């Protein structure tokens, strides 16, 4: 702000306008303008007690004739539009000029338009220092700068991406290089980071990359990546992603990225690395130096502050390390199995035809329906088409079939009779592979339900009289024949009974044909 009081004071002491301009300092035109305006309003030194430069500015230049009648831009509209791709201040000023012309109002020139927008933006840049609690929060992000890997055979260079995790209280950092920024690298980076820290912070603050956040439209409309959310549940932490285009929501990670780019990535710029492991070995050595380097404006180092005040407050690591899982959807087939990478895993038969969610790790296959786990299997490897079947998943009749074996059929036959037992034993021995005779054994024993156990035993006795190795068909024929004979004898006895009630059994027609 111009020192209006000083201009009037020096002028009252008979200083020239040139010397006043050099003393204040300001331009001679400004001095002339202030003195001329003060003379018009009869304002002179000394001023009333308590008068400030701001008060003088209002008195000197708040005249209605000096107030600009030009239309001011809609700052809220301008701020929202500038966030869109391709929208510039020049474009918005052109649209603003067209609106003013249509409304018959005086517009601002482009320089004034930009000036007022800048002034409005500066009012919104106020920041607040937030005191972080030890062990409360860790911020994670990918560094913008990448490292280089050299192919030892072709000399071709490829990029390695740098993951950065920072404890917000102590600024204690973790850095690791990965060949890409995909889901597996993102999850592995977090697992390694927590192992390096030796504990888990209560809050995890990531950026809005797709491996962390599916979409983030505000505090009330966030969707976290399913695998990332599962990792947070495993480690007992909460994910609170930074707002879109709000880097100050994770200032420690953003600030550490700059420091790491200087003290780690740039420090290794003159070295060549052929593998990720070589690069990470060099990074970890530089990381130790970085964490042990003393602070510039306070005592101690990141390492000391973390181990003395923050580490004791971290949540202990879980008993098992998180294992990255892949999620897929599958449809339960009619044989109550699902197919995963060419292998088949059973689920309860009640879910035949249903779509289920499958969680796949290197060791476990888990099946979920409506977020409820319905099956779990050890993962199969090797030849395609292998089955992993749990008996409880099968229908009751299938379970019974699964329990078929030679010893079970022999015991069942013995309960019917010794001849039946001999026939069953003969059938079981008739095939090179015993399982090939199970259907015949089941069919023969089931005949007891149709003909009774006594008739089956008698049929087996007759079959053994004909041959030492009777078959299912021979016993079946004997039962069918004896059943037909029994039916015919009943029919004949009925006819005899019918004929005895009549004096002439052949009838008149018989003799008439003679």
Secondary structure, DSSP 8 states (H G I E B T S, - for coil): ---HHHHHHHHHTT--HHHHHHHHT--HHHHHHHHHHHHHTT--SS--TT--HHHHHHHHH--TTTS--S----HHHHHHHHTSTT--HHHHHHHHHHHHHHHT-----HHHHHHHHHHHHHHT---------TTSEEEEEE-SS-EEEE-TTT--EEEEEEEEEEETTT--EEEEEES--SHHHHHHHHHHHHHHHTSB-SEEE--S-TTTEEEE-STTSEEE-HHHHHHHHHHT-EE----TT-GGGGHHHHHHHHHHIIIIIGGGTT---SSHHHHHHHHHHHHHHHHHSB-SSSSSBHHHHIIIIIGGGSB---SS-----EEEEEE--TTSEEEETTEEEE--GGGTT-EEEEEE-SSEEEEEETTEEEEEEE---SSTT-EE--GGGS-HHHHHHHT--HHHHHHHHHHH-HHHHHHHHHHHHHSSSGGGGHHHHHHHHHHHHHH-HHHHHHHHHHHHHH-SS--HHHHHHHHHHHHHHHHHHHHHHHHHHHHTTSS-SS-HHHHHH-
